[in-house]
Amino acid sequence: MATITSIKHNLLHVRQRIAAAETQYGRKSGSVGLLAVSKTQPVASILAALGQQQYHFGENYLQEALDKIDALQGHPIVWHYIGAIQSNKTRPIAQQFDWVHSVCSLKIAKRLSAQRPASLPDLNICIQFNVSAEESKSGAPLEALPALATEIAALPHIRLRGLMAIPQKAENFDQQRAIFHAVQQAQQRLIDAGHPLDTLSLGMSADLEAAVAEGSTMVRIGTAIFGLRKATPD
Ligand SMILES: *Cc1c(COP(=O)(O)O)cnc(C)c1O
């Protein structure tokens, strides 16, 4: 596990990268939020980041996430679910999280809507867009987005905020930008169709600058804050 000192140092460095990219690409200062992706990382690492005023955390694995949410009750954390969603596991997601970035179908959105307690604020939703059109990757295809957005926006207890994408690995910066640009264009078409979207969930440790250049409003950063994960294939 990373030490408290290294997490503090890494967070400062990531914030500097975001601020530098905002300046370089003409983005308003502070317009890109930082989601700390804490999957596979211990509670102690989340506490270390919290100590540096990092309040938004993203998790991929439901049971692990629920254990951490329980252990961190009482801390001012905004929890984001960013992993694959099984339709029989939507209830705890609807009950325990503030955001879900990985909604790929109307079926899942309907379940989250029906299971979101009315006593809580609306659940914030991003539609995951399969921008690289990979058969193996989850996410809605481009042609499905307009109807999906309209149907999701009409559901109670959830609020459609924008798109999320996890692109294929790109060869270089220009290729990263081109893929992110396609996501931004898809988002703009939805905005033009009347959806008041304000969130573009794009960019990870290796490509956050390209994402900021193409309009990301929330970068999802794991490794660059918490160090390497146990179960990372590369
Ligand atoms: C793991 C993960 C991240 C963070 O990736 P890093 O390369 O470690 O920054 C971001 N988004 C999603 C959906 C992830 O699963």
The ligand as an SDF file (V2000), in Angstrom:
LIG
                    3D

 15 15  0  0  0  0  0  0  0  0999 V2000
   -9.5430    1.7330  -12.7840 C   0  0  0  0  0  0  0  0  0  0  0  0
  -10.3430    2.7720  -13.4820 C   0  0  0  0  0  0  0  0  0  0  0  0
   -9.8880    4.0990  -13.5820 C   0  0  0  0  0  0  0  0  0  0  0  0
   -8.5500    4.5670  -13.0550 C   0  0  0  0  0  0  0  0  0  0  0  0
   -7.5300    4.1090  -13.8860 O   0  0  0  0  0  0  0  0  0  0  0  0
   -6.0030    4.5560  -13.6320 P   0  0  0  0  0  0  0  0  0  0  0  0
   -5.3300    4.2340  -14.9260 O   0  0  0  0  0  0  0  0  0  0  0  0
   -5.4890    3.7660  -12.4980 O   0  0  0  0  0  0  0  0  0  0  0  0
   -5.9950    6.0090  -13.3540 O   0  0  0  0  0  0  0  0  0  0  0  0
  -10.7250    5.0200  -14.1990 C   0  0  0  0  0  0  0  0  0  0  0  0
  -11.9310    4.6700  -14.6850 N   0  0  0  0  0  0  0  0  0  0  0  0
  -12.3920    3.4110  -14.6140 C   0  0  0  0  0  0  0  0  0  0  0  0
  -13.7320    3.0970  -15.1730 C   0  0  0  0  0  0  0  0  0  0  0  0
  -11.6100    2.4200  -14.0250 C   0  0  0  0  0  0  0  0  0  0  0  0
  -12.0810    1.1710  -13.9860 O   0  0  0  0  0  0  0  0  0  0  0  0
  1  2  1  0
  2  3  1  0
  2 14  2  0
  3  4  1  0
  3 10  2  0
  4  5  1  0
  5  6  1  0
  6  7  2  0
  6  8  1  0
  6  9  1  0
 10 11  1  0
 11 12  2  0
 12 13  1  0
 12 14  1  0
 14 15  1  0
M  END
$$$$
